[in-house]
Amino acid sequence: MKKNVLSARKCLQAVVPYQPGKPIEEVQRELGLKDVIKLASNENPLGPSAKAMRAAEKAVAAAAMYPDGSCYRLRHALAKFYDWNPEGIILGSGSNELLLLLGQAFLNPGDEVLTSQMSFAVYPAVAQLAEARFVATPMREFTFDLKALSKAVTDRTKIIFIANPNNPTGTMVSPTELEKFVRRVPASCLLVLDEAYYEYTDPLWRPDSLSWVLRQPNVAVLRTFSKAYGLAGMRVGYGLVSPEVAHAVERVRAPFNVNHIAQEAAMAALADSLHVKRSVALARREREWLTVHLGKYGFEAVPSQTNFVFANVPRGTGQTWFAELMKHGVIIRPMPGPYVRITLGTRDQNERLIEAIKAIQNSSFNV
Ligand SMILES: Cc1ncc(COP(=O)(O)O)c(C=O)c1O
């Protein structure tokens, strides 16, 4: 007789739970360290804008009420900011939720989800949760290879994810190459341009992605308040999409997916362009400084357009460097093989990282 046991959906067997950066408190507890810094989750070292903090504090007073499920005011603030139809804006608990919602809204079992290897860890889960096939083409020089991606498109391809800039490598694709790629995407396939790090990029490398959404309703652009706006803990991401895509997402979205405090903080953050400017300037300055100083200790950083750098370690593996740096109170993100990903901190934090690397290099420990 068949045993009556509870089993989760079969497709979950393939899903690897998302591994967040190691929390500061966990390292303090485990290693008995007091002073720990985290350069592991691409957060903004300047924190949120003071205006966003004040808006959040004020919003707590309404915590007994359900939030505005349609995010009316935030949606209209974004519409004004981008000169965009409010009907073509989707909001989520981080752009992470939007990635999952797009999967739920568009994928049928057996469809294909196409992206590149060494890209954002959530993309495979989007496919697996929908019983779709995950297809990832190799990178070229740590960058999405659009030719390889083009060749891998089949009539089963339903969603293509392009992280531009890419996480974890920090690279961008050329805007002209991307435009050619976008024009060739079949109308039946949703192309998601994941632009979580958009604000940090060199303006000359920025694609004209919003005009492509207007031209092709199967193109979606995702951005977030988690990075340059410094609100990762509030969880607000948004998509600039066609009304067709927005209507589909509306059907799978939980009723109050962005809370009231987050909505108010995001609105205030959007209006504080000076804070974004400062955050971007800090990242640009520290990117140069850290690249040079990492180089002195044999770490080769891939040129980045983001608030983090991806680097090849001089010996050992990413994992061994992660473990050693943790003993010095510095949390970075290990990557498979000889790679690490390091979020750009303040100058003090980055100097602390370099000091720790120096100490490890000078120690007898064989990393
Ligand atoms: C490429 C990319 N997309 C999406 C996200 C999700 O960000 P959030 O959910 O905080 O908006 C991240 C976060 O690190 C990312 O790197």
The ligand as a Gaussian input file, in Angstrom:
#p B3LYP/6-31G(d) Opt

LIG

0 1
 C       20.831000      41.504000     -11.095000
 C       19.913000      41.622000      -9.921000
 N       18.605000      41.603000     -10.132000
 C       17.732000      41.705000      -9.124000
 C       18.161000      41.823000      -7.817000
 C       17.139000      41.883000      -6.739000
 O       17.193000      43.054000      -6.008000
 P       15.993000      43.513000      -5.098000
 O       15.064000      42.361000      -4.931000
 O       16.601000      43.919000      -3.821000
 O       15.326000      44.642000      -5.841000
 C       19.524000      41.841000      -7.543000
 C       19.999000      41.927000      -6.156000
 O       21.120000      41.774000      -5.810000
 C       20.424000      41.740000      -8.624000
 O       21.739000      41.733000      -8.422000

